[in-house]
Amino acid sequence: MVNPSSLFQPLTEANTLSPVEPPPGLEGQGFFATTLDAAVGLARKGSMWPLPYATSCCGIEFMSTAASHYDIGRFGMERFSYSPRQADLLMVMGTISKKLGPILKTVYEQMAEPRWVLSVGACASSGGIFDTYSVLQGIDRIIPVDVYVPGCPPRPEQILDGIFRVHYLAKHESYRRRDSAEYKALLAHYGIE
Ligand code: SF4
């Protein structure tokens, strides 16, 4: 279980596997022991495939984040997936109308576990300036969100910071978390099986 307060610390940790004491007979040059959780977490963190769900201006900031100057490919994420089954990070960027909400929820439901959600910008997170009858006042009304990126629009640096925080969650999550009663209760709260 990740301590939420740790998300507000500078994310400076290296890509290490935190070796533990080797079992007898398995020590020696070229060998080290680690936990399955640590190995799976590192693999998930370093192979995340995003599904960009961009509906308006925040999506333009994402294009900048992906392009050569900020180069999201440095983090193994240049392969965007527009097929939910082959994506594990749903990035919602832009205004989501109430009419669009069920479509977004269907996309989330079609993603395989483990899946994470990054809410980019004020509109996706809270409806932003559009406090109107037609705009969803935050995507967390229909799907669970892991990390919120503030701003209208957020700069690419902020989007990268949000991605790093999702990476942190993925790296430190127990690979059994998705089977936990707590996680199932979270999905049940949203009416998702
Ligand atoms: S948060 Fe601002 S920049 Fe982003 S989609 Fe909404 S209005 Fe556009």
Residues whose N, C-alpha, C, O or C-beta is under 5 A from the ligand:
A	BS01	SF4	S56 C57 C58 G94 T95 G121 A122 C123 G128 G151 C152 P153
